[in-house]
Amino acid sequence: MANTASQIRSSSNRFHLSAFTASSGRNNYSAKAENFVSYIAMIAFPEKFLKILKSAQKVAVLTGAGISAESGVPTFRGTDGLWAKFRPEELATVEAFLSNPKLVWEWYLHRRDLMSGVSPNPGHYALAELESHYPDFTLITQNIDGLHHQAGSKNLFEVHGNISKNKCFECGEPFTGEINLESEGLPKCHCGGRIRPDVVWFGEMLPEKALEESFEASGRAELFLSVGTSGIVYPAAAMPLTARRKGAYLVEINVEPTSLTEYADWFAQGKSGEILPEIVKRLKE
């Protein structure tokens, strides 16, 4: 990108939770509730951001693992029990499914069970509320946990799929039947094809229509929020840069800087579940 980091942002547009913890003599964020309330009021929202937040008609948001981590979504790279000896790359692939579909299904059912007690956090609900304020609002997520849908988001593209959904490996038709390996064995589609989890596996292409519409929304956005993403998983990682190149005001919300940070107009460092509700609050003022 032609713009340099100094042209795109200045240090005054960076908000850090760490600044508060340092000034209070703590090594990490452990402020009591009453202190946190007053601290939140200290968030230095850039004037340009507030102006665009209230005047924009077209908004796009990209979310990654960071927002789900705040809900306690377990990583698939966990070290628990039987699955500790498997690498995700050995299970989340077409090759693994073709060679041992039962093993792959057992792993995904285990992951579904782990996620069954997880609920949306304030960040998810804040994004769902933001959607109601704009005529053109698009939420794009790399997460497969379905938490945005549970929170009420409607114009949502789950570009990596949804772990709670299933489809036919052969014809691609959605499958809504029960999955019970013990009593019914491996599920089959009406066409005879095997049923698989409706997620994007390593080496697979992302769904073409969802990807195309996500890039279109990014390109027309006046305001783009990148929330809890690493900035390195493509093609989704190109969406914030596409928006920035087309003239959008780019905000990054993350607990730590990423490769995207230098291109952001405003980098808000902290938890999305704390910052996003404050953004909604300022929008409604």
Secondary structure, 3 states (H helix, E strand, C coil): CCCCHHHHCCHHHEEEHHHHHHHCCCCCCCCCHHHHHHHHCCCCCCHHHHHHHHHCCEEEEEECHHHHHCCCCCCCCCCCHHHHHCCHHHHCEHHHHHHCHHHHHHHHHHHHHHHCCCCCCHHHHHHHHHHCCCCEEEEEECCCCCHHHHHCCCCEEECCEEEEEEEECCCCCEECCCCCHHHHCCCECCCCCEEEEEECCECCCCCHHHHHHHHHHHHHCCEEEEECCCCCCCCCCHHHHHHHHCCCEEEEEECCCCCCHHHCCEEEECCHHHHHHHHHHHHHC
